[in-house]
Amino acid sequence: MSDVDQNDVRTPSLVDALIPLCTLALMIGGALALFGLDALDGPIQTALVICCMVAALIALKNGHPWSAVQKAGQGALASVTSAIFILLAVGALIGTWNLSGTIPTLVYYGIQALSPAWYYVATALICGIIAMSIGSSWTTAGTIGVGLVGIAAMIGVSPAITAGAVISGGYLGDKLSPLSETTILSAQMVKVDVYTHIRNQAWTSVPAFLIAAILFTALGLGRVDAEVQSEMQKVVELNALNGIYRITIWNLLPLALLVLLSVRKYPASISLLLSAIFAGVLGAFLQPQVYADFLGSEHLTPVGAIAAIWQTMANGFSMDSGIADVDRLLSRGGMAGMLHTLWLIMGAVTFGALLDEFGLIARLIDPLIYRAKSTGGLFLAVFASAFGLNVVAGDQYIALVLPTRIYRAEFAKRGLAPQNLSRLAADCGTVTSPLVPWNSCGAFMGAVLGVPTLLYLPFCFFNILSPLLSVLYGFTGFKLVRLEDTDNS
């Protein structure tokens, strides 16, 4: 049967556009009500697949052929190929870094070096510096972030607040790094120089991070119980790590390799996998007893080392030391552990692609542009569009690219320089993505940090403040660049 003629395709109505969103809200709310945070273990994924079906039925009702629905779905899955391989690589890396002693060494030194009172703000600063150096919030969270959240549980501070600090610092560095692919994309979409974009971006990112740092400091200083934590307990935990692993600076070589590969702009998935494999091989020489214990044998053989590395990359590492915090920190990782997250991401981006492809998103956004009479109203419309796309489309790239594409002409029409839009789209699209549990970024952060998105969300101060400041600048006119200013420069 031939495809339906284009003349038979109908423009979607407002009701058409609202039905999938109402279905999503109803099913996500129902999943959370019935299953709580366990909803991310399957119920929300199922809800997203059903929402894809609803969007597909509306497309068919409006005259689109099934082949167009299939093509849209295929395009959605193709768009997250890179994210899929990064997630699998991070799973492998967490497993081998635990097996080889890299994460235990980071925790061992971190417990001794970081005071509980200053822990949250120090976490945000460390992650900000690393993310700015390598240009990736995901890599930062999946490596240093994992260790910092692990340390938090062992020194008596909140893993949820720590995760918020990791994400706040990671996204600050990501936003201000010329190595970041989202930063480069933000600039390219509006055709401005990347350094012009970064300079303009700093006017919201730096104040937002300073306020976040003050809040993290206040939360840390307010934890009197953390300051008076039993030193004996800390000694027990340190001795446990030192008794299981051979703690040495050489265990951090896989981290150094990862930083080097990232700075040299190797693809993230390749950098992560190379570091994972290197950690596994190095650990076989530095931690032979850990490998042997993991395999359930007395001595480690070359074949056994290969089996341990392979098994850990696939299914993760597990430890039974008898100390709950140590076991909870180390028993993680593996590509298999990321499969629920991949299921979530694939469902979310497919749903978003169907809404975009068949005009349902445009049907909702066009009225926002029409009603945005003032500059502040226009900025608020961009925020609503970008954050809304993070919720319904489930992918930060959709939330970044579509608003810049849709609003670019309107900004030019109102005499606003394109770097205003690139900053706004990055603040409202990129930065808010980890706040949504079924978004690819929210799912990733929850999976690798081991803290559910809804628990760390209130403490992602930077990610909440950046879009608020960006919209506020639109209403006040602060640091807005006009086209005539760029023409005269």
Sequence and secondary structure as in RCSB ss.txt:
>XXXX:A:sequence
MSDVDQNDVRTPSLVDALIPLCTLALMIGGALALFGLDALDGPIQTALVICCMVAALIALKNGHPWSAVQKAGQG
ALASVTSAIFILLAVGALIGTWNLSGTIPTLVYYGIQALSPAWYYVATALICGIIAMSIGSSWTTAGTIGVGLVG
IAAMIGVSPAITAGAVISGGYLGDKLSPLSETTILSAQMVKVDVYTHIRNQAWTSVPAFLIAAILFTALGLGRVD
AEVQSEMQKVVELNALNGIYRITIWNLLPLALLVLLSVRKYPASISLLLSAIFAGVLGAFLQPQVYADFLGSEHL
TPVGAIAAIWQTMANGFSMDSGIADVDRLLSRGGMAGMLHTLWLIMGAVTFGALLDEFGLIARLIDPLIYRAKST
GGLFLAVFASAFGLNVVAGDQYIALVLPTRIYRAEFAKRGLAPQNLSRLAADCGTVTSPLVPWNSCGAFMGAVLG
VPTLLYLPFCFFNILSPLLSVLYGFTGFKLVRLEDTDNS
>XXXX:A:secstr
     GGG     HHHHHHHHHHHHHHHHHHHHHHGGGGGGTHHHHHHHHHHHHHHHHHHHTT  HHHHHHHHHH
HHHHTHHHHHHHHHHHHHHHHHHHHTHHHHHHHHHHHH  GGGHHHHHHHHHHHHHHHHS HHHHIIIIIHHHHH
HHHHHTS HHHHHHHHHHHHHHHHHH TT HHHHHHHHHHT  HHHHHHHHHHHHHHHHHHHHHHHHHHHHT HH
HHT  HHHHHHHHHHHHHHS   GGGGHHHHHHHHHHHTT  HHHHHHHHHHHHHHHHHHH HHHHHHHHT SS 
 HHHHHHHHHHHHHH      S HHHHHHHS   GGGGHHHHHHHHHHHHHHHHHHHTTHHHHHHHHHHHH  SH
HHHHHHHHHHHHHHHHHT  HHHHHHHHHHHHHHHHHHTTB HHHHHHHHIIIIITTGGGSTTSHHHHHHHHHHS
S HHHHGGG HHHHHHHHHHHHHHHH TT  BHHHHHH 
